[in-house]
Amino acid sequence: MSYRIYRFGDTQLIPDYEASQDIGTGTARIESVDGPRGGAFDSLGTEQAFRGGFGVKCSGIMIAASASALKVAFDALRAELGKRDKLWRKDDAGLLQWVWARLVSVDVTRKVQNQRHLEMDLSFYVYSPLWNGVVHGTQRFDTGLLFDNGLYFDHNEVYALSAAKTTVVLANGGNSVQRGFEFAITPKVSAITALKIEVAGKTSLSWVGTVAVNTQLVFDFGAMGISNNGANAYSGLTINADHKIDDWAQLTAGSTSFDVTRTGGSASSELAVSYYDGWI
């Protein structure tokens, strides 16, 4: 299965007649120090090296029904120059994935006699570490687009914290580690005064504070931030001695089991999750 670069932003389709597109991975960011007697020290150890920003080039022909229609389409494309928006790709099954990117250049060669088509090269710069695939925790339209390309329905992937310690298994259907995801904990009946989040051999985080009934304590694992009813609550966090990774937590490709231990609250307290499948 392969991909084609499909759209930039909400409406700007990428010209795909006789198209040639860069669908490579970009370059992994290596952190090493050369040794004085040869060889090098790999500062990442066993961690997977991730790419930084990278370029994507799309070549194709824009076609229109008339010279005037071609001008309208070309003007609209050029107006996107320099903008930052979602760049979408589509796999052979029609499923969409996206990254944050910026349109860097629109290079066009025109043969004067060609009145209804233009040959062009589009260059994008990608900022996201992964292509974001299937979304977990928000409702989607059948096309794979969210309301207004960014507004969400209420969470629909919610787990009851039915025991003092509850195990939640999350599936990442992509092929790479997803670091950008959120947990939102909502106490029911009584306040939650402490939480512990664990993944065996990797994550061990503790938080102490008061989360009032029907408010939310949100862990943003990608940004390494915590909010309690909208207010910064990072000061309540402890990274425990048995925490093993540089990130707070990771969703590896496949399934990851989280143990969530609460103090207070009730069996109807809830954990809502939000994340995308992560693809290289």
C-alpha positions in Angstrom: 0.0 0.0 0.0 1.3 3.4 -0.9 0.2 7.1 -0.7 -0.5 10.2 -2.7 -0.3 13.8 -1.4 -3.9 14.8 -1.6 -4.8 18.2 -0.2 -3.4 21.3 1.6 -5.8 22.8 4.1 -9.5 22.5 3.8 -10.0 22.9 0.0 -6.7 23.2 -1.9 -6.3 20.0 -3.9 -2.8 19.0 -5.0 -2.5 18.8 -8.9 -2.2 15.1 -9.6 -2.3 14.7 -13.4 1.0 13.0 -14.4 2.0 13.6 -10.8 5.3 12.8 -9.2 5.4 13.1 -5.4 7.8 12.7 -2.6 6.4 10.2 -0.1 9.6 9.3 1.6 10.3 9.4 5.4 12.6 12.4 5.8 15.8 11.9 7.7 16.1 10.5 11.3 17.8 13.0 13.7 20.9 11.2 15.0 22.6 12.3 18.2 26.1 11.0 18.4 29.6 12.1 19.5 32.7 10.9 17.7 35.1 8.9 19.9 38.8 10.0 20.2 39.9 6.6 19.0 37.3 6.1 16.3 33.7 5.0 16.4 31.0 7.2 18.0 28.8 7.3 21.1 25.1 7.0 20.4 23.4 9.2 23.0 19.9 7.8 22.2 20.9 4.3 23.3 18.1 1.9 22.5 15.5 4.7 21.8 14.2 5.1 18.3 15.7 8.2 16.5 13.0 10.5 15.1 13.1 12.9 12.2 13.1 16.6 12.5 11.4 18.8 9.9 11.6 17.7 6.3 10.7 18.8 2.8 8.0 17.3 0.6 7.9 18.0 -3.2 4.9 17.4 -5.4 5.1 17.8 -9.2 2.0 17.7 -11.4 -0.1 19.4 -14.0 -3.1 21.7 -13.1 -5.9 21.3 -15.6 -9.0 23.5 -16.1 -11.9 23.6 -18.5 -10.9 27.1 -19.8 -8.1 29.6 -19.6 -10.2 31.8 -17.2 -10.9 28.8 -14.9 -7.2 27.9 -14.9 -6.3 31.5 -13.8 -8.8 31.3 -11.0 -7.4 28.0 -9.8 -3.8 29.1 -10.1 -4.5 32.4 -8.2 -6.1 30.4 -5.4 -3.1 28.1 -5.2 -0.6 30.9 -5.2 -2.5 32.6 -2.4 -1.6 29.6 -0.2 2.1 30.5 -0.4 3.7 30.7 3.0 0.7 29.5 4.9 0.8 26.8 7.6 -2.0 24.2 7.5 -2.7 20.5 7.4 -1.1 18.6 4.5 -3.1 15.5 3.8 -2.1 12.2 2.2 -4.4 9.4 1.1 -3.5 5.7 1.0 -4.7 3.3 -1.7 -7.6 2.3 0.5 -8.8 6.0 0.7 -7.8 6.5 4.3 -6.5 10.0 5.2 -3.4 11.0 7.3 -2.2 14.6 7.9 0.8 16.6 9.2 1.3 20.3 9.9 3.2 21.8 7.0 3.9 25.1 5.2 3.7 25.8 1.5 7.2 27.1 0.7 7.2 27.5 -3.0 5.1 27.2 -6.2 7.4 26.8 -9.2 5.6 26.9 -12.6 6.8 26.5 -16.1 4.3 27.5 -18.8 4.4 26.9 -22.5 2.5 29.9 -23.9 0.3 27.8 -26.2 -1.0 25.8 -23.2 -4.2 27.6 -22.3 -5.8 25.1 -20.0 -3.0 23.5 -18.1 0.1 24.4 -16.1 3.1 22.2 -15.1 4.2 22.9 -11.6 6.3 21.9 -8.6 5.0 22.5 -5.1 7.4 22.4 -2.1 6.2 22.0 1.4 8.0 21.9 4.8 6.7 19.5 7.3 6.8 20.2 11.0 5.0 17.2 12.6 7.0 14.2 13.8 4.4 11.7 12.5 1.6 11.5 10.0 -1.6 11.4 12.1 -4.0 8.6 11.1 -7.2 7.3 12.6 -8.3 9.5 15.5 -9.2 8.0 18.9 -11.5 9.9 21.3 -13.3 12.2 18.8 -16.1 11.6 16.3 -15.3 11.8 12.6 -17.2 12.4 9.4 -17.1 9.6 6.9 -14.5 11.5 4.9 -12.1 11.5 7.8 -12.5 15.3 8.4 -13.3 16.8 11.7 -15.8 19.7 12.1 -14.2 22.8 10.6 -11.0 20.7 10.2 -10.2 21.1 13.9 -13.3 21.3 16.1 -14.2 18.2 18.1 -17.4 16.4 19.3 -17.4 15.2 22.9 -15.1 12.3 23.6 -16.3 8.9 22.6 -13.4 6.8 23.9 -14.0 6.9 27.6 -13.1 4.3 30.3 -14.6 3.9 33.7 -12.0 4.0 36.5 -14.1 1.3 38.2 -11.5 0.1 40.6 -8.9 2.0 42.6 -6.4 0.6 40.1 -7.7 0.2 36.5 -5.9 -1.2 33.5 -6.6 0.5 30.2 -5.3 -0.9 26.9 -4.9 1.6 24.1 -4.2 0.6 20.4 -2.0 2.5 18.1 -2.8 1.2 14.6 0.2 3.1 13.0 3.7 1.9 12.5 5.6 4.3 14.9 5.7 5.6 18.5 3.0 8.2 19.2 4.1 10.7 21.8 1.3 13.3 21.3 -1.7 12.1 23.3 -3.9 13.2 26.2 -5.6 11.7 29.3 -8.5 13.6 30.8 -9.7 12.3 34.2 -13.1 13.3 35.6 -14.0 12.5 39.2 -17.5 11.4 40.0 -19.3 11.5 43.4 -16.2 12.7 45.3 -12.9 14.5 44.5 -9.8 12.7 43.4 -6.8 13.7 45.5 -4.0 11.6 43.9 -3.3 9.7 40.7 -0.6 7.3 39.5 -0.1 6.4 35.8 2.1 3.4 35.0 3.3 1.4 32.0 5.4 -1.6 32.9 9.1 -1.0 32.4 8.6 2.5 31.0 6.3 5.0 32.7 5.8 5.8 36.4 4.1 9.2 37.1 2.4 10.3 40.3 0.3 13.4 40.8 -1.1 14.9 44.0 -3.8 17.6 44.3 -7.5 18.0 44.4 -9.6 17.4 41.3 -13.2 18.5 42.0 -16.2 16.4 41.0 -17.1 16.8 37.3 -14.0 18.8 36.5 -11.0 17.5 34.5 -7.4 16.8 35.2 -5.7 16.7 31.8 -2.3 15.1 31.1 -0.9 16.3 27.8 1.9 13.7 27.3 3.3 15.3 24.1 3.6 18.8 25.6 4.5 17.4 29.0 1.9 19.6 30.7 -0.9 19.1 33.2 -4.0 21.2 33.9 -6.6 21.0 36.6 -9.9 22.5 35.6 -8.0 24.6 33.1 -5.3 25.8 35.5 -1.6 24.8 35.4 -1.1 21.8 37.7 2.4 20.7 36.8 3.6 21.3 40.4 1.7 18.3 41.6 3.7 15.9 39.4 6.4 13.5 40.6 8.4 11.4 38.1 9.1 8.3 40.1 12.4 6.5 40.5 11.2 3.6 38.4 10.3 5.8 35.4 12.6 4.6 32.5 12.0 6.8 29.4 12.7 10.4 28.5 9.1 10.9 27.5 6.3 10.9 30.1 4.6 8.1 28.1 4.5 6.5 24.7 2.0 4.7 22.5 4.1 2.1 20.7 2.7 0.6 17.5 0.3 -2.1 18.6 -1.2 -2.1 22.1 0.0 -0.4 25.3 -1.4 -1.2 28.8 -1.7 1.7 31.2 -2.4 1.1 35.0 -4.2 4.1 36.4 -4.5 4.3 40.2 -6.8 6.9 41.8 -7.2 8.0 45.4 -10.7 9.3 45.9 -13.4 9.6 43.3 -15.7 6.6 42.7 -16.2 3.6 40.4 -18.0 5.9 38.0 -15.0 8.3 37.6 -13.9 8.5 34.0 -10.7 8.5 31.9 -11.1 10.0 28.4 -8.3 9.6 25.9 -7.4 11.5 22.7 -4.8 10.5 20.2 -4.1 9.6 16.6 -2.5 6.5 15.1 1.1 7.5 14.4 2.7 6.8 11.0 6.1 7.5 9.5 
